[in-house]
Amino acid sequence: MSVIGIDFGNENCFIAVARAGGIETIANEYSQRVTPSYVAFGERQRDLGVSAKNKQNTNLKSTIYGFKRFVGRKIQDPAVDQERAHLPYQLIEMPDGEVGVSVRYCNQEKQFSSRQITAMLFTKLKIIAEAALKIKVCDCVISVPLFFNDAERRAVLDAARIGGLNCLKLMNETTAVALSYGFYKNDLPEDKMRLIAFVDMGHSALQASIVGFSKDKLKMLSCETGIIGGRDFDQVLVDYFSDDFKIRYKLDVKSNKRALIRLYTECEKLKKQMSSIALELPLNIECFMEDKDVSGKMSRDTFEELAAPFLEKVESVLEKAIENCPPVVEGKPVTPKDIESVEIVGGSSRIPAVKALVKKVFGREPSTTLNADEAVSRGCALQCAMLSPTFKVKDFSLTDLQPYPIMVRIMPQVNANKPNEYDVFPRFHQAPFSRVLSIYRREPFTVEAFYRDETPFADKRIGVFSVDVKPTNPEPSEDDKVKVKVRINLHGVFSVVSATLIEKSDEPPKEMEAGETDQRQNDNTGAPTEMETDQLKDPKEKDAATTKRRTKQTEMPVGAPFATKAQAEVTNLYNIEQGMVVADITEQERQDAKNAVEEYVYDMRDKLADKLAMYSAEEERGKLSVELRETEDWLYGDGEDLDKKAYIERLDRLHSLGQPIVERYREAQQRPRVLEDIGALLNRVRKGVAAYRAGDENYAHLALDDINRLDGQLTTKQSWFDEVVGKLNNTPPHCPPPVFVTQLREESAAFDRMASQVLNKPKPAPPVVEPPKSTSPTPGGKKDDKVEPMNTDDNPVPQPNTADNSKPGQSQQKPQGPLSGAGTDEPKQAPPSSSQNGNAADTNMEIE
C-alpha cells in the first residue's frame, strides 16, 4: 500500500507519492501533474478535475469551484458573502447551517454540502493515485492553510473519510513547505538554529512564516497570513477591462456570467505573460458578447499601479511575520539580517512585484530552491511516510505551532467573584500539545472552548464539552476535584480528551470499582503547574495532620459535540458517495460502448471504400454499407440514450459482417512474408542434405537414416508448399483463403523443429587419453603421502574468515538513506520528538 501527500488548493491540487527512491508527483489521466479543484454535475454523471473545468462554459451553473473557502463555514459568515458575489452557481444553507450548493444532477435538483463537494474531489485524487500506482491507496496527509480554524479542519477530515481516505494528519501548508526544504538539507548546524523565511502565495491566500532549522530538526517560530492571492490580481484586470469594454463596446460584461468566466480566463493568461514580459501586451477575445470581438492592452507598470492596494497588503503580511517571531538569541528580537534565506513558493510568487516586495522587506533576493507548485504536496508525502509503518525514514523532529489563542469557560459559574475563563493555548504555542485542568467540583459541568476576540472569525466558539460527574464517595471532601485533559492534536483540532474524578478520604474504600485506581497520596502528590478552578481551598483551613489519605480515581464520561452524530453522518455520506462513484463508472462504460460503435461506423465506412474494397464482394460490401448507415441513424435517433448492453449487441452485429472482410485483408498483408519464410526454410534444409551427401565434414557425424528421413519430409513439404501457393494464387481476394496464415506458421514451425534436431545435432566429444601412470617411488615416503605444515602455538595456522567481524551483540546494517523502501519487516521506529508522533508531554496547570 502506498502513501500519498495531497496539496488541497483553492484552484488546483497536486498529488505526491513516497517511494523507495524518494518523492514523485503523480500525473492524472491527461498526463498533467496538476488537477483543477473543480466538480461538475451532468444529466447522468459527474465530471471531476480537468474534465469539469473543460466543461465549465457549457455547464456554468452546475460546475463548482472555489469551494475550499466554504468548507466548514456557516452560510451567515461574512467571508461567504464576499465570495458569493463572484460565483455563477447557487449557494444554499444546509440543515446544520453550513454552506451548500444546489445543482442539476441526474435530471433532478440536488443539494450537496461543501464537505461533500470536497469529498468528491478527494475521491478523484484517490482514483488518479491508484491508477498511476497500480495499487490501492488509503493513507494520506492533506494540506490545509495555517489559518484554518477548528471547524474547517474537522470538515476536511470528514471529507477525507467520505472520500475513502485515511488522513494520518492535516498538515499546515507552511509546515509542509518547511519540511520539504529541510528534510534533505545535510549542512544544517547542530548547536544553533538557522532562520529561514518562507513566503507562500497561492490562488487565494498568502502565508509567510519564519522557521528555525538545526540538524534533523525544524521548529515553526512565527507566521502571518492574509486573504490575498493570484485571483485578486486577476480581479484587478477583470475590473479594468470590464469598464473599458463598457465604454468602448457598450457591453456590460458583469451581467453575463459566461462572458465573465471567459474574461477571467484571458486575464489570467495575460497576468502570466506580464510576469515575463514588461512591454505592453494585447488581449483579444473573439465573439465575446453579442457577436462582438473585443481587444485591449495592458503593461506591467499599469498593472502594478492598479494592484497597488493588494501589494500593500502583501508587504504588511511580510513585515508582521518578522515582528511576530520570538527572540532566538539572547532575548534579542529577530531582524531581517538574522534570516539567512527567503524561499518563495506558490503560483502567484512569480509576479515580479511580489518578488520585489520580498526583497524590500527581507533585504535579500528571494530564493527559488523549491518547486513553486509542488513543494506542499512533497512535504505532505514526506510526512505521510514518516507516520506510516510501511516506511523506514530517517529521524526528523518537527515542531508545529497553534496560530490562534484558545480559551475555555467552565459552566455553570460557581463563584461570581472568581473568573471562569482561562487561557489554555496562547498564540504560537507548540502543537500538538496537552494540558490538564484541575476543577474542584463534584457536580456535572461543561467546558466551552472558543477563540479569543482578536481572531478573524465571526463564530469564535469551538465546541461545548459536557463532563458528567458522578461522585462515588458519599462524604464530600474539599480536596475532591476533576482533572480534565484538553489537547490540540496533530490535525490542529481542539478536544477534551478525558476527565478523571479524584476523591480523597481518611478511610479506605470498601470496594474497588471497574476503571478505578487506588493509590496512596504522599507529600509531593500533584503537578507543580496544575490548573485549579472553583472552590479554592483556604490554606488556613488545611489540616496540619500528616496522616496518609486514600485517593480514588474514576474516569468520568465526556460528551463531545461532534463524535457520535458526526460518525453516523459521515458513514451515510460515504455510502452516498460510493453510490455516485458506481454511477459514474456505469455511465463511463456506457459512453465508451457507444463511442466504440460510433468509431467503428466511421472507421469501417472509410476503409470499405478504400483498402478493404478488393477484399469484399459487391453484395457483401453493399449489405455492410447499409448496416453502417442504419447504425449511424440509430445512434442519433432511437439509440442515443440506451444502456451499455444495447451498444455491445449492435457492435457485435457489425463485427459479424465486417470482421470477415478485415480478416481477409490481414491475411493478404501477412501471407507474402510467411510464404517467403517457408521457402527460405525449405532451401536451407535442402542445402544441408546436399552438403551431407557431398561429404561435408560439418555433417559427417550425422546418421544416414536421419538424413534419409529428413530428405523424405523435405520432398513432402515442398509438394505441400507448391500446392498451397497454387491454391492461393487461384483464390480471389474477396473469397476466404484455403489456408490461413496461422496454419502456414504451424506447419513451418513443426518442420523447422524436425530439421533442426537432425542438422544441428552436435558432434560427439573426442575420446579422453589418460597419461601413463608413474612407477618411481616418492623420496622419503609413500607415493601419495602429503606433507602437512606443523601447527604450533607460536605459529597458528590461519583460518579463513567466515564469521562477521562485528563485536558480539552488534548487528551489521546497511546504511539507510533518508527514505528507505516500503514493506520492511522491522516495526516503525518513531522519532523521540513529541511533535513527530503527535504525543506531546502533558502539562498540568492550576487556575486560580
N, C-alpha and C positions, 0 to 999 in steps of 0.2 A: 504493500500500500504506500502510495506517495503522499507527501505533504506539500501543500502549496501556500503561497502568500498572495493575498488579494489586495490590490490598491483600489479601493472603492471611491471613485471620483465623481464629482458632480456632472461632468461631461463625458469622461472616458474611464475605463477600467483597464488594469494590467494584471496579468497572472504570471507569477514566477514559481518555479519548482526547484526544490532542493534535491540534488542528485549527488552521486559519489564524486563526480568531477567538479562540483560547485553549484552555482545558481544559474538557471537558464530561464529566459522569458518565453512563454508559450504563445504560439500564433493560433489564430482562430481559423474557421473553415474558409475564410477569404485570404488566408496567408498574411494576415495583418496582426501585428503584435498588440495593437490597441483595439479594444472593443467598446463602442459607444454605450453610454448608460441610457439606453432607450428601450421602451417596451411599447409595442403597438398591438392593437386588438383588431381582428378582422371578423368576417362573417363565419369562418369555420375554425380559425386557428390564431395563435399569437405569433408575432414576429419579435424577436429579441436581438438586441445588439445591432450589428451592421445592417441587416435587412430591415429592421424597424426604422432606422434613420434614413435609409434609402427611400422608404415609402412615406416619409413624413408629409411631403407636399400633397400627396394623393389621399392621405388618411389623417388629416390635420387634427381633428377633434378627438381621435382615439389613439394618438401617439403621445405617450407620456415621457417626459424628460425633466431634468432638474429636480427630481423628487428627493434627492438627498437632503435638501433644505427643509423638507416636510416631515421626514421620518421621526416619530416620537413627539411631534409638536401638536398642540391643540389648534383648532380652527380659529380661535379668538386671538391667537398670538399675533402681535404687531408685525413680526417678521414674515408671517404668512401673508398678511395683507400687502406687504411690499412686493412679494413675489407674484401675487395673483394678477397684478395689472399687466404683466408681460407674458402671460400664458394663453395659448389658444384653446386649451382644454378646460373642463369644468371641475372646480374643487367643491367638495361637499363635506358635511360634518358626519362622521361615523357615530354609532351609538355610544361609544366611550368618549366622544368629544374630540378624537384625533382627526387629522386631515385625511380625506379620502378623495377618490376620483370617480366620476360617472362616465362610462364609455359604452359604446355599442359593440357587443361581443356575442357571436352566435345568434345574430338577428334579435337580440334582446338587450335591454338596458341593464347593465351590471354595475355594481358598486364594489370597489376594492379599496382597502386601506393602504396607506403609504408603506407600511411594513410588508403587506402582501406584494406590492409592486417591487419593493426591494428584494423580496424573496424570489420573485420571478427572474430578476437579473442574476441573482446568485445561482439559481438553477441553470441558467445559460452558461455562466462561467464554469460551473461544475461539469457540464456536458462538454465544453471546449477542452477542459483539462483531461477528462477521461478519454476523449477521442485522440488527443495528442500523445498521451502517455500509455494508452492501451491497457489501462489498469483502473480499478475502482478508486475514487478519490473521496475521502471523508474529512480527514483532519486538515485544518487550515488556520491561518492567522489573518484577520481582516483589519485593515487600517481605518481609523476614524480621525477626524480633525481633533486637535488638542482641546478645542473649545466645546466639544460635545458634552452636554450635561448628562445627568443620571438617566433621565427618561429616554433620551436619544440613544444612549448606549444600550439600554435594555431592549429598545426596539430593534436595533441592529442585531443583537443576539437572537431575538425571536425570529427575525427574518432569516438568519443563517439556519436555525433549526427547521423552519418551514421549508427552506430550500434543500434540506437533506445534508447540511454540512455540520460538522462538529467543530465549532470555533474554540480553539485552545486558548486564544487570547484576542481581545480587542487592543490593538496597538496604536498608540498615538503616532500620527504621521511624522511629527518631528523626531520622535524616538526611533522610528524605523529608518529615517534618513541617517541619523547619527550612527546607528548600528551598522548599516551598510558601508559607512565610511570607516569606522574604527575597527571592524572585525578583522580586516586583512592588513591593518597597519602594524608593521613589525618594529617601528622605530619610536614607539611611544615611551615616555620616561617612566621610571619606576617610583621616584621619590616625590615628584610634584605633578600637578595636573597641567596639561596643555589645553588652553582655551581655544575652542573653535566655534565660530558663529555659523548658523545655517539659516538661510532665507529660502522659504518655500512659497512660491506664488503660483497658484493654480488657476482654475477657471473661475472660482467663486470666493476664494479666501486667500489671505496672506498670513503666514505663520513664521515668526522669527524666534530663534532660540539660541542660547549660549550653553555649550556643553563642555564639561571637563573630561579629558581623556588621560588615562595613565595605562600602564601595561596591563592588557586584558581586562580593562575596566572602562566604563563610561558613566558619568553622572550628569543628569539633566539639572542645570543650575537655575535657569530662568527662561521665560518665554513671554511673547506678546503676540496677540492675534488681531486681525482686522477683517471685516467682511468686505473685502475688495479683491477683485481678481481680473482675469482676462476679459470676462463678459462685461465688466464695467467700461473697459476701454472700447469694446465692440459697441456698447450703447452710445458712447460719445460719437462714434462715426455714424451710427444709425440715426441719431437725432439730427446731426448736421445735414446728412443727405436727405432726410425726410423733409426738413424745412426747405432745403434747396430745390427739391423736386416739386414741392407745393407751390413755390414761386415761379419756377421756370416752366413746369409742365402741367400745372394745375391739378396735381394728383395728391390726394390725401392718403398717404401710404399707411398710416397707423390705423386707418379704418378697415383695411383689408389684411386679415391675418396671414393669408397665403403670400401676399406680396411682401409683408413684413418679414416673414421667415426667409424668403429669398434674399432680401436686403441684408439680414443678419449674416447669412452665409457669405455673401460677396464682401461685406465689410470685414469679416474675419480673415478672408483671403488677403484683402488689402492691408490689414494690420500686419500680417506676417511678411508681406512683401516690403513694407516700410521698415521692418526690423533689419533688413539687409541693404536696402536702397534708400538713400537720403533724398533723392530727387523727387520731383512731383510725379505722381503715378496716376493713371486713369482708372475709372470704374465704369464699366459698361454692362448693361443688362438689357437683353432683347425681350420684346413682348412682356414688359414689366407689368403694366396695368393699362386696361383699355386699348390693348394692341399697340401701345407706345413703347418705343425703345428709349432708354434713358442713359445718361452718361454724366460723369462728374470727375473731379480731380482732387487730390489731396497730397500734401507734402508732409514730411516728418516734422518740420518745425511747426506747421499749423496744427498738426495732430497733438503735439506736446502742449501747445498753448490751450487747446480745447480740454485736454486731460489734466490741466494744472491742479484742480481741486483734488483729484484722485491721487496725484503724485504727492501732494502734501500729506495725505493720509498715510501713504507708504512710508514717507520719511518719519512721520510721527511714530509709527509702529516700530521701526528700526531703532529709533532713539530710546523708546521705552524698554525695549528688550535689553539694552545695556544698563539702563537705570535700575531695572528690577533685579539684576544679577547680584547675589550676595557677595560680600568680601571673601576673597580666596586666600590672600597672603597678608598676614599681619593686620587684619582688620581694615585694610585699605579698599576703597571702592574700586570696582573694575572700570577701567577706561578702555577706549578703542586700542590703545597701544598694547594692552595686555593680551589682546586677541591675536593669535598668530596667523589665522587664516579665516576667510569668509567663503563658504561654499553656497552656491545658488542652485536651486533645483526648481522644477515646475515649468510648465509650458510658457507661462507669462513672464518668467525671469529672463527670457530672451529679448524683451523690449529694451532698446538702448537707454531710454530714460530711467528705467528701473535699475539697470546696471550702474548708471551714473550716480543715482542716489545711494546705492550700496557703497560705492567708492567714497562718496562725500561723507557719509555717516561714520564708516569704519576706517577711513583713511588708507585704504589699500584696494588694489584691484580685486574684484571678485574672482574666485576660482571655480572652474568647471570640471573638477576631477570626477564627479559622479555623473551618471547618466541622468539628465534632467527629467526624463519621463519615467524611468523605470527604477529610480532609487528607492522609492517607498515600497514597491512590490518586492524588490530584492531583500530589503530589510525585514519584511514580514516573513518571507520564505526562510531566511536565516533564523529568525525567532522561532518559527514553527519546527525547524529541525532541532533546535536546542530544547524544545519542550517535548518533542516526540520520542518515545522509547525505541523507535526503529532506527535512529541515527546516533552515531557517536561523534560529538562535536567538541572541539576544544573548549575549555572553561573560559567563559567571558562574562564578567559581572555587569549587570545593567541595573541602574537605579533611576527610576522614573519619578515624576512629581505629580501632585494634585493641583490643577490650575486654579481652583476656586475654594474659598474658605467655607467650611461646613460647620453648622451649629446643631445642637439638639435641645429640645424643650421637653421637660418631664411634666406630664399632666396626669391627674389634676395637681394644682399647686397647693401644697400643704400649709406652708408658712408664707403669708403675703409679704413679710419683711425680708424674706430671703429670695434671691433670684432663682429662677427655674430654667434659665437658658445658659448654655455653656458651649464655648468653643472647643471642638474636639480635633479638627483638622484645619490648621491655618493654611493660607495660600502658599503654594510651592512646597508643601510638606511631602516628604518621601512617600512613595506609593509603590507596591501595596504595603499596607500598614494596619495594625490593630491597636485599639485602646480598650481598657477595662474601666467601666464606670461603677463606682460603689454607691448604691442608692439605699438609704436607710428607710425602708418601708416594708410593711407586712400585708399590704393590700394591693390589688391589681392596679396597674398604671400603664401609661402609653409613653413611647419615645417618639417624638416628632422630629424628623430631620429636615433641615432646609438650608439653603444657601444664604449667605449674608446679603445685606441690602445692596452692596456695590456690584454684585454680579449682574450681567446684562440679560436677565430672564424675566419675563412677565410673571410666570408662576415659579416662585422660588422654593416651593415645597418639594422635597424628595419623596417622602413617604411617612406614614404613621405606623409604628410597630407596637403591638399590644403585648404586654407581659402579664400573664395570668398567674399571680402569686397566690399560692395556697399553702399557708404555714402548716407544718406538721407538729410543732411544739405548742401545746395549749397555753403555756405560760410565756408571754412575750418577754423579750429582753431588749434593752436599749442598744445592744450590740448587734442585733439582727439586721441583716442587710441583704440586698440583691446585687450581685455583680453582673453587670451587663457588658458583654463584649461586642463592640462595634468595629467595623472593618471597611477599608477601601481595598477591594480585591484587585487581582491583576488585570481585570477589564476596566478598572476605574469606576466601579459601581459600589455604592454605599449599601451596607446591610447590617442588621443586628444579628450577629452570629448565634449568640446563646445568652441565657440568663440563668444564674445559679443563686438559689436562696441559701444563705449561710445563717444558721441558727446556733446560738450558744446557750449552754445550760450548765448548772453546777452538778447535775447528776446525769449519769449516762442514760441514753435512751434504752427503752426496753427491747425494741426490735428494730433491726435494720431493714429498710425497705429497698426494693429494687431501684437501682440507679443512684443510690445514696452512698456517700463515702464518710467514713468516721476517722477523724484524726485528732490527736492531742494538740492543743494550742500551746505554743511556747512563747517566750518573751519577744521573739522577733517575728511573730506572725504578721503577714500583710506586706504589700509592696510599699516602698517609700514614697512613690509618686501617685498613689491611688487617689482617684477622684471620688469624693463623698458628697452626697446631696441629701437635703431634708433631714430634719430631726437630729441635728448635730449634737453630740454629747457635750456636756459641760465638764471640763477636766476636774472641777472640784467635786463632782458627783461620782467620780470613779472610785471604785472600791480599791482600797490600798492593799487588800489581801493578795497574796501571791499563790492562792490555791489554783491548781490546774482545773481548766474548764473543758468541757466536751464540746466539740464543733461538729455540726452536722450539715452536709452539703446536699442539696436536692436540685436537680435540673427542673426549671420551670418552662412551660411551653411558651413559644414566641409566635405570635400571629403576624406573618408577613403580608403586606397588602398586595403582593404580586404573585405569590407562589402558586397556590392551588388553581385559582381561576386561570392564570396565565398558562399553566401547563396544559389544562384541558382545552383551552382555546387554541394554543399552538398545535396540539395534536389534530384538532379539527381542521385548522387551516392547512396543515401538512397534507392531510387526506385530500382536501380540495385542490391543492397544488399538484399532487400526483395525478389526480383525475384530469387536470388540464394538460399535464405532460403527456399522458396517454392519448388524449385527443389530438395534441399537436403531432405526435408520431403517426397516428392513424391518418390524419389529413395529409401529412407529408408523403406517406406511402401512396395514398390515393392520387395525389398530384403527380407523383413520379410515374405511376402506372398510366395515367392519362397522357403525360408528356411522352412516354415511350411509344404509345400508339400514334400520337401526332408526329413524332420524329420518324417513325417507320414509314408513315404515309408519304411524307415529303421526300425522304431519302430514297425509297423504292421507286417512286414516280420518276425521279431524275435518272436513276440508274437503268430503269426499264427502257427508257428512250435512248440510252447511250450504250454502256458497255455490256449490259445484260440482254440487249436486243437479239443478238445472234444465238443466244443460248435458250431462247424461249420460242415455242411455236406461236403462230399468229393467233390461234384460238386461245391458247393458254395465256398469252400476253393480253389479249382483249378481256378475258374474264378477270384477270388480276387488276387491270386498269379500272374496270367497272367497280370492283370491290373497293379499291382505293378511293375512288371518287365518292362512293356511298359512305365510306367510313369518315371522310372529311366532312361531309354534310351532317353526318350523325354526331360528330364531335361538337359542332357548333349548333346543334339542334337538340334532339332528344337526349344525346349522350353528354351534354355539357356538365351535368351535375349528378353523376351516378357514383356508386360505390366502387371500391377497388376491384372487386370480382368481375364486374361488367367490363372493365377495360382489359383485364387479363384475358377474358374469354374472347374479346374482339381481336386482341393481338394474336392469340393462338390461331384464330381463323385466318388471319392474314399470313401468318407463318406457314400454314398448311398449303397455301397457294404460292407463296413467293420463295419459300425455302428451297424447293427442288431446283428452281432456276439459279438461285445463289450457289447451291452445291455444284451444279454443272459448271458454273463459271469458275469456282475454286478448283475443281478437278482439272479444268483446262489450263489453269495457270500453274498448277503444281506438277502436272503429269510430265512435261518435257524434261524437267530436271531429274525426276525419278527414273524415267526411261534411260536417260544418259548415264546415270549412276549404275543401272543394271548392266548396260552394255559395257561399261568400263570394267565392272566386276568379272564378267564373262571373259573378256580379253585378258585380264590379269591372271585368271586361273588357267586359261589356255596356254599362256606363255610359261607358267610354272610347270605344267605337264610336259610341254615340249622340251624344256630345259632338262628335266629328269631323263627323258628318253635320249637326249643328246649327250648324256654323261656328265652334266654339270656337277662339280664336286660339292656345291652347296646343297644339292638334293640327293647325294649318293647314299645318305643314311636312311632314306625313306624306303618303306616296304613296297614291293611291286604290286601286291594285292590292293593296297590302299590307293595307289596311283590309278590302277585299272578301274576301281570303283568310282573314284573321283572323275575319271575321264568319261565314264558312262553317265554320271549325273550331269556332267557338263553338256554332253550331247542332248540329254533330255531337256535341260533348262534352255538351251539355245533354241530348240524346236518350239518350246512353250513361249519363249520371248518373241520369236518371229511370228507365231500365230496371234499373240496378243497385239502386237504392233499392227498386224494386218487388220484385225477386227476394229481397232481404234481408228485407223485411217478410213475405214469404210462406214463408221458411225457418224451421222450428222451431229453438229454441236448442240442442237436443241433436243436430242434424244439422250436418255440415260446411258452412260458408258457401260460396255460389257464387263469391264474390270475396273475397280476403283483403285485409287492411289494407295489406300491403306492395304489392299490385298497385294499390290505390287511390292510395297515395302516389306510386308511379312515374308513373301517368297524370297525376296532378295536377302533379307536378314538370315533366314534359315540356310540358304545356300552358302552365304558368306561364312557362317559358323562352321559348316561342314568342311569347306575348303581350307579354312584357317587351321583346323585340327590336323589336317594332312600336311599341308605345305609349310606350316610354321612349327612343325614338330622339332624340338631341339635335338642337336646332335648328342650322342652318348658321350659321357666323360671318358677320357683316356685312362687306361689301367695304371694303378699306382705301383711303382717299382720300389721295393724295400731295399735299403742298403745292407751289405753283408755285415753279420754280427762279428764284433772283435773278440778274439780268444786270448789276448795278452792280459796277464793279471795286473791289478791295480797295485802300485807300490804302497807298502805299509798297511795293507789291509785287503779286505774282500773287494770284489769288482764294483759293487753298488754301494759301498759304505759312504756315508756323508759325514763330514767333519762339522760338528756344531760348535759355535763360539762358547767360551766358558763365561758363565754368569757369576759375577762376584758382587759383593756388597758395594765395593768401590766403583765398579763399572756396571751399573744395571743396564739391562737390555732395554732400549727404548721401545715403548709400545705405541701403536697407532692411537691417535687422539680421536676417540669416537664419542666421548662424553661432552656435555655442554660445559664451557669454560666459566659459566656463571657460578657465583657463590651459592652454597646450599640455601634453599628457601627463596632464591630470587629467580624470577622468570624473565626470559629474554623476549621482548616485544618489539615488533617493527615500529619505527617512528610513525606517528599518525599526523596527517595534515590537518588543516583547520576544519575540514568537513570530510569524514570518512564515509565508507559505503553503508548502505542500508542493509538491514537483515542480520546485524551482528547478533551473536549468541549471548554476548555479555549484557547484563542489565544496564539500564540507563543510569549513569552517574551524574547526579545533579550537582552543579557548582555550589560552593559554600555560600554564595551571596543570597540573602533573603529575597532580593528582588528578582533573582533568576528563576527560582522555583515558586515564587508567589507566596512564600510563607515568611513574613517578617515577624520579628520577635514582638510579643505583646508588650504594650506599655501601660502600666497601671497609673491612674490619675485620681486624685481626690479633689472634689469640687466643694469648695467652702460656700 
